Amino acid sequence: MKCKCLILVSLNLWPLTKVSFWELNITESLRKYPPAGVQTRVCTKKYRIPDTEVILSEGTPVFISTQGIQCDSSYYPNPEQFDPERFDLDQKSSLPSCAWFPFGAGPRWCIGNQFGLMQMKVGMITLLRRYKFDLHPSTKIPISFDPKTYLLNTASPIFLSMKKI
């Protein structure tokens, strides 16, 4: 642990390791727009889905909608609204662990998730320190997604205007 702290301090990334404005915004972005809209698993034993007559046999492929769960109003009030505050420590503790999983869950959790989150923070801070971004008028609103892709892709391009600060 001491080595990790020294490395972070020497790289001047120490503030990035704390829960911050950046982390709240990234977490909310990944809730609304998870990179993989579906998680796949294989049923390892016979399982009856609660409150139904459906029984999954061992070996049955299971597809879990990441975006469907992460945009479910029973977990997130006003799920279409971008609200980073929903992930502050007080509110986040009331969420079930299955309500946010853009990197998967359980033994198949993405091993690069922490590295990816750190890269997003560094990238955002680097760009936003130097540039101002605005949505270009050429971008079609509302943004829609291509339903035929496994990874989340927009149906049409998103254009940004960028000005040096």
C-alpha positions as CSV (number, residue, x, y, z in Angstrom):
1,M,0.0,0.0,0.0
2,K,2.8,2.4,0.8
3,C,4.3,1.9,-2.6
4,K,1.0,2.5,-4.3
5,C,0.6,5.8,-2.4
6,L,4.1,6.9,-3.2
7,I,3.6,6.2,-6.9
8,L,0.3,8.2,-6.9
9,V,1.8,11.1,-5.1
10,S,4.9,11.2,-7.4
11,L,2.6,11.2,-10.4
12,N,0.5,14.0,-8.8
13,L,-2.6,11.9,-9.1
14,W,-3.4,11.7,-5.4
15,P,-6.7,13.7,-5.7
16,L,-7.9,11.3,-8.4
17,T,-8.1,8.5,-5.9
18,K,-10.7,10.1,-3.7
19,V,-14.5,10.1,-4.4
20,S,-14.9,13.3,-6.3
21,F,-16.9,15.3,-8.8
22,W,-15.0,13.3,-11.5
23,E,-15.9,9.9,-10.1
24,L,-19.6,10.9,-9.6
25,N,-19.9,12.1,-13.2
26,I,-18.1,9.0,-14.7
27,T,-20.2,6.7,-12.6
28,E,-23.4,8.3,-13.7
29,S,-22.2,8.3,-17.3
30,L,-21.5,4.6,-17.1
31,R,-25.0,4.1,-15.6
32,K,-26.7,5.8,-18.4
33,Y,-24.4,4.6,-21.2
34,P,-22.7,1.3,-20.2
35,P,-20.2,0.2,-22.8
36,A,-21.7,-3.3,-23.0
37,G,-25.5,-3.1,-23.0
38,V,-25.7,-6.9,-22.2
39,Q,-23.8,-9.2,-19.9
40,T,-23.8,-12.9,-20.8
41,R,-23.6,-15.8,-18.4
42,V,-24.3,-19.5,-18.5
43,C,-26.6,-21.1,-15.9
44,T,-24.5,-23.4,-13.7
45,K,-27.4,-25.3,-12.1
46,K,-31.2,-25.6,-12.5
47,Y,-32.9,-22.4,-11.4
48,R,-36.5,-21.3,-11.1
49,I,-37.0,-17.6,-11.8
50,P,-38.9,-16.2,-8.7
51,D,-42.6,-15.5,-9.1
52,T,-42.7,-17.3,-12.5
53,E,-43.0,-20.8,-13.8
54,V,-39.8,-20.4,-15.9
55,I,-37.1,-22.9,-15.0
56,L,-33.6,-22.4,-16.5
57,S,-31.7,-25.7,-17.1
58,E,-28.0,-26.0,-16.4
59,G,-26.0,-24.8,-19.4
60,T,-28.7,-22.3,-20.5
61,P,-27.2,-19.0,-21.8
62,V,-28.5,-16.0,-19.9
63,F,-28.5,-12.5,-21.2
64,I,-28.7,-9.7,-18.7
65,S,-29.5,-6.2,-19.9
66,T,-27.0,-3.8,-18.2
67,Q,-28.7,-0.8,-19.6
68,G,-32.2,-2.1,-18.8
69,I,-31.3,-2.5,-15.1
70,Q,-29.2,0.6,-14.8
71,C,-32.1,2.7,-16.3
72,D,-34.8,1.0,-14.2
73,S,-36.9,3.6,-12.3
74,S,-37.3,1.2,-9.3
75,Y,-33.5,1.6,-8.7
76,Y,-33.0,5.1,-10.1
77,P,-35.7,7.8,-9.8
78,N,-35.9,9.7,-13.1
79,P,-33.5,7.4,-14.8
80,E,-33.3,9.4,-18.0
81,Q,-32.0,12.4,-16.1
82,F,-28.3,12.8,-15.8
83,D,-27.8,13.1,-12.0
84,P,-24.2,12.4,-10.7
85,E,-25.4,13.1,-7.1
86,R,-27.3,9.8,-7.1
87,F,-23.9,8.2,-6.6
88,D,-22.7,10.3,-3.6
89,L,-21.9,8.1,-0.6
90,D,-25.3,8.5,1.2
91,Q,-27.4,7.7,-1.9
92,K,-25.1,5.0,-3.3
93,S,-25.3,2.9,-0.1
94,S,-29.1,2.5,-0.6
95,L,-28.6,0.8,-4.0
96,P,-28.5,-2.9,-4.3
97,S,-25.2,-4.2,-5.6
98,C,-26.9,-5.5,-8.8
99,A,-28.1,-2.0,-9.8
100,W,-24.8,-0.8,-11.3
101,F,-22.5,-3.2,-13.2
102,P,-21.1,-1.6,-16.4
103,F,-17.9,-3.7,-15.9
104,G,-19.8,-7.0,-15.1
105,A,-20.1,-8.6,-11.7
106,G,-18.9,-11.6,-9.7
107,P,-16.0,-13.7,-10.9
108,R,-16.2,-12.3,-14.4
109,W,-15.9,-8.6,-13.2
110,C,-13.5,-6.8,-15.7
111,I,-10.0,-6.9,-14.2
112,G,-9.2,-3.6,-16.0
113,N,-12.0,-1.6,-14.4
114,Q,-9.9,0.4,-12.0
115,F,-7.3,1.2,-14.7
116,G,-10.1,2.2,-17.0
117,L,-11.7,4.5,-14.4
118,M,-8.3,6.1,-13.7
119,Q,-7.7,6.6,-17.4
120,M,-11.2,8.3,-17.8
121,K,-10.4,10.7,-14.9
122,V,-7.0,11.6,-16.2
123,G,-8.4,12.1,-19.8
124,M,-11.3,14.2,-18.6
125,I,-9.1,16.4,-16.4
126,T,-6.5,16.8,-19.1
127,L,-9.0,17.8,-21.7
128,L,-11.3,20.0,-19.6
129,R,-8.4,22.0,-18.2
130,R,-7.5,23.1,-21.7
131,Y,-10.7,23.1,-23.7
132,K,-14.3,23.9,-23.6
133,F,-16.7,21.5,-25.2
134,D,-20.2,22.1,-26.6
135,L,-22.6,19.9,-28.4
136,H,-22.4,20.9,-32.1
137,P,-25.8,21.7,-33.8
138,S,-25.2,18.9,-36.3
139,T,-25.8,16.3,-33.5
140,K,-29.2,14.7,-33.7
141,I,-31.2,15.1,-30.5
142,P,-32.4,13.0,-28.8
143,I,-29.4,10.7,-29.2
144,S,-30.5,7.2,-30.2
145,F,-28.6,4.0,-30.1
146,D,-28.1,1.2,-32.7
147,P,-30.1,-1.7,-31.4
148,K,-28.2,-4.2,-33.6
149,T,-24.9,-3.9,-31.8
150,Y,-23.6,-5.6,-28.6
151,L,-21.5,-2.6,-27.5
152,L,-23.3,0.6,-27.1
153,N,-23.1,2.6,-30.3
154,T,-25.0,5.7,-31.3
155,A,-27.2,5.4,-34.4
156,S,-25.7,8.7,-35.7
157,P,-22.5,10.5,-34.9
158,I,-22.1,12.9,-31.9
159,F,-20.4,16.1,-32.9
160,L,-18.6,18.4,-30.5
161,S,-17.3,21.9,-30.8
162,M,-14.0,22.4,-29.0
163,K,-12.4,25.7,-28.0
164,K,-9.1,26.2,-26.3
165,I,-9.4,27.9,-23.0
